[in-house]
Structure formats: C-alpha cells, structure tokens
Amino acid sequence: MVGEYTSLAFLLPVSALLGYGLGYWLDKQFETTWLYIVGLILGIAAGFVQLIRQLIRDTRDDG
C-alpha cells in the first residue's frame, strides 16, 4: 500500500517532465518555440488524470 502512494508522489512531476521533454524535442525537430508549453500542459493533464483514476480506484476498493 505504501508503494502505491509513493508512486503517486512521483506521478505528476514525472509526467510533467516527460511532456516538457517531448515538447522540447519537437521544438528542436520542427524549429518552433512553443511546443514545449503544449507538451508540459498535456503532461500535467495526463498526470492529473492518472492521479484521479488511482484515487477513485483506491476509494472504490476500500468501500
């Protein structure tokens, strides 16, 4: 149980960094300067979605 909650602590920062990294890479590939922001926002959104899914699953299993 502790392992699951520890992974939740890393979920949001890691997904944000991955989104930023992907956006940064796409910026370099397409010679743009704004895709890193889109990647960061999508990474944060994906992290929150996964966080909410995990919390719903945990509350449903406890009840």
Helices and strands as residue ranges (DSSP letters): H 2-30, H 35-62
